Amino acid sequence: MELEIVWLVRAAWITVWVVSILPLVIASIPTSKLNSFRELVLSFAGRGKILHPSSQKFTVPQKFFAHFYVIGVVWTTLLLAATWIYACEMAPLSSEEFQLSDIASRLAGGSDVFSIHKSHMTPVEDRFKVWRAVFLLLLMEIHVLRRLIESFYVFKYSPSARMHILGYFAGLFFYVTAPLSLCSYIAPEVARFAGNQVAEFIANGKSHTSAPELSLVMFISPLMKLGSLQLIGGAIFLRGWIHQRRCHAILGSLRENPSQAKEYIIPYGDWFGMVSSPHFLAEIVLYAGLLIASGGTDITIWLLFGFVAANLTYAAGETHRWYLRKFEDYPANRHAIFPHVY
C-alpha cells in the first residue's frame, strides 16, 4: 500500500511534467520557428498581465488564487494534525534515540532512503522519518497559511486580471499534491491510524474511547532535536518565506488606492533591486529549503521542486519581457528571476 501511494503521487507529477513543463521548455527555445507554439503555450500558462489576449474566453478571475490557499490550508492542516498525532502515539522518540539517529544521519551524510517499509531500516530511523514528515508539513502549513492571509488582505488584483481555466485546475492540483508529496511514504500508515481511531470512536462512543495521553512536550520536543539537514533546510525556507512576504507587501502597496486598481507601476525594494520577479525567486528558495530538509533523496520531492522551479522561471521570463515592453525607463540592471544569470 505504501509503495502504491508513493508511485501514484510520482506518476501524477510525471504526468504534469509531460503535459505542462515540457511544453514550457520547448516554448523557451529562442527561435522564430516556434513563435506560434510559444503563443499557444502562453495562452494556457499565462495569467494577469502576461495572459494572451486570445485566451480571455476560457478564464476565471485571478482573485480565484485564494481558492488554492483555502484548499492548501485545509488539506495541509488535516495531514499535519493526523501525522503529528500519529508520530506522538506510534513513533515516540526519546532524547537518546534522537541522538543515535542524528549520529547515524551525520555519518551517512544525511542521505538515507525515504521509505519506512525498507526492512534494513531500524525502528528508530523509521520513527525519525515520521517526525521529519511532521517538520516538512509544519513548514508547508506556515507557507500556505500566509499565502491565504495575503490573498485576502495584501493583494489587490486588477478587475481585468484573469487566468486560464487550465491554470486554475493546475493550481488546485498543486495544493493537493504538494503537501501529500511531503509525507506520501507514511500517508497510508497515518490514514490507517486515523481510520482506526474514528472507527473506535463510532463503535464505542466517546466515553469508552481511550483518549491518547499527549502533552505539549511530546508534540514539540522531537522537533527541537532534528538533524542538521532539517535545521539548514528550515533556515533556507524561512529566508525565502520572509523575502516573499516582503515582496508581496511591496506589490500590494502599489494598489493601495482604488484609483490605482488598473495601473501598473514599477516595483522597488527588497529583491526587486536585482530581479523582476523576486516573489517567484523566494518561492523557489523556500521549496529548495523543503527539499534540503527532506534529505534530498526522495524523487517525489525532487519532482515537486522541479515543477515549482520550471513553472516560475518561465513565468518570470514572460513577466520580465512584459516589463521591458511596458516601461521605457525600466531598470536595465534587473534580470528576470536569478540575479546575474537570467
Secondary structure, 3 states (H helix, E strand, C coil): CHHHHHHHHHHHHHHHHHHHHHHHHHHCCCCHHHHHHHHHHHHHHCEHHHCCHHHHHHEEEHHHHHHHHHHHHHHHHHHHHHHHHHHHHHCCCCHHHHHHHHHHHHHCCCCCCCCCCCCCCCHHHHHHHHHHHHHHHHHHHHHHHHHHHHHHHCCCCCCCCEEEHHHHHHHHHHHHHHHHHCCCCCHHHHHHHHHHHHHHHHHHCHHHCCCCCCCHHHHHHHHHHCCHHHHHHHHHHHHHHHHHHHHHHHHHHCCCCHHHCCCCCCCCCHHHHCECCHHHHHHHHHHHHHHHHCCCCCHHHHHHHHHHHHHHHHHHHHHHHHHHHHCCCCCCCCECCCCCCC
